Amino acid sequence: MIGAGNDAQWQRLSNLLELAILTENPRFATNVTRVANLAETARPEEERIAPRPVAPWLDALSAAGVPCAAIQPLDRALVHPQLASRQLVLKTDHPVLGPMPQTEFPIAFNGAPCSGQRPPALHRQHATGVLCALGDGNEAIAALAAQGAIHTLSEAEVPA
């Protein structure tokens, strides 16, 4: 993931990628115009970046002062030192799979961390509750289930 979120970072990224054609074009002069022309902005960047492996790009982008990071698959993310140092790995007890790690919500609001205390939901586990919250009553939900439009968990399938 590359984060050229301001004009200075954009200049450094464009220089590193040797894409003067972008920095000289008024359609890409500011963040607002780059977002407005995002497809045209991203295409040459992607074409320049794609042929090389991730690691050399991370080194070059970091050296150029462009924020970047590799996107990790879940198995590697769960053991990444940064998640451990920020205490962002949560252990939950899944009703089918048993104890399992998952990533914690990484943002704090007013200094208070948000916590995902629940394990991932089972398929259809919250269908009835969501429909009720949207204003559907039990009869409407039962009718949708009878029509095969939705599938809900039976009493036996609902985790304790």
N, C-alpha and C positions, 0 to 999 in steps of 0.2 A: 504494500500500500504506500502510495506516494502522496505527501501532503504539501503541495505548493499552494498554500492558502493566502499568500499575499504577493504583491508585485515583485518584491525583492527575491523571494523564493522562486517565483515563476521565471525570473530572469536567470537565476542560477541553474534551474532545471533546463531551460531552453539552451543555455550555453553549453551545459554538459552534454546534452543530446545533439548539439550542433544543429539546432533548428532555428537559425536566424530568420528564416522565412516567417516564423510565427511571431517573433519579437518585433519584427519590422512592420507587421500588418496591423492597422488600426482596429480591426475587428477583434484583436487579442490584446489590446493595449492595457486593459484594466480587468480586474476580476469579474466585474459585472458583464463586460463584453465577452470575456472568455466563457462564462457560464451560458450566456445567450447563444454562443456559437460552439457549444460543448462538443458536438459530434466532430466538427472540423478541427477543434482543438485537440481532442483525444486521439484521433486517428493517426496523425504522424508520430505522436509520442509512443503509442502502442506499437507501431511498425518499427520504431527505432529500438524499443526495449525488448520486444518479443524474442529476437534471435539469441540473446545472451542469457545465461543462467541467472538466477536470483542473487546469489552471493556476491558476484562482482558488482552488480548494480547497487546493492546495499552499501558496500564499501565506498563506491564512487559517489553515491548520493549523500551519504553521511559526510564524506570529506568536503563536498561542495556546500554543505549546510542546508540540505533539503531534507525535511523530516520524512522518514520512511521506516518501514518494518515489514518483515515477511509475515504473511498470513499463515498461521499454523493450523494443521488439522487438530481435531479435538484431542487425540491421544498425546500429541506433543505439547499442546497448549496446557494440558492438565499437569504436566511435569516441568513447565517452563519456570526458570528461576524468578522471573518478574512476577508471575502470578503468586508464587510462594511468598515472595517478599512483601507483596501487598495483601496477603492473606485472602486471596480471591478463589481458593478452591474449597468448596463446601462438600461435605459428605452427607448424603441423604439415604434414607431407607426406602427403596422402591418396593411396592407391594408384590411385584413379580420377579424382579431381578435381584432384590436384596440390596445390601449396601453398595452405593455407587458414588463416585465423585462427579461433581459438575462445577461449572464456573459460577462464581458469585457475581452479582450485578456490580460493575466496576465504578459506578458513579455515586457520590455522596451528595445529599442535599442538605444545605446549611450545616455541613460538617458531620451529619449523621449518615452512616452507611445504610444502604438499602439491602435487605437480606432476602434471598429466595429460600425460605425454610422448607419448601415442599419439593418432593421428587417430581420428575416429569410426569405429566398426566398420562393415563391410559387412553388409548384411542376411544373416543366418544364419552369419556368419563364426565365431562362437564357440559355435554350437549343440552340436557334439560335445563340446567341452571342458566346457561347463556340465553336460551330461548325465553325462559321466565323473565330474565332481566330485560329482555327486549320487549316484554309485554305480552307474550303468549301465555295463555292459561293451560292448565293440565289437559283440558279437552282438545284444544288446538294442537298441543304437542302429541297427544295420543293419536289424533287424526293423521298428522304428518307421519308418525311411525307406522300406522296401519296402511298408509299409501306407499310406504317404502321410501318416502322422501328423506327421512332421517333414520338413523339407527341409534338407539340408546342402550345403555348397559342394563342388564337385568339386575335384580337385587343381589343375586349370587356373585355377579361380576364386580360390584362396587367394593373397592378396598375399604377395610375397616379404618 
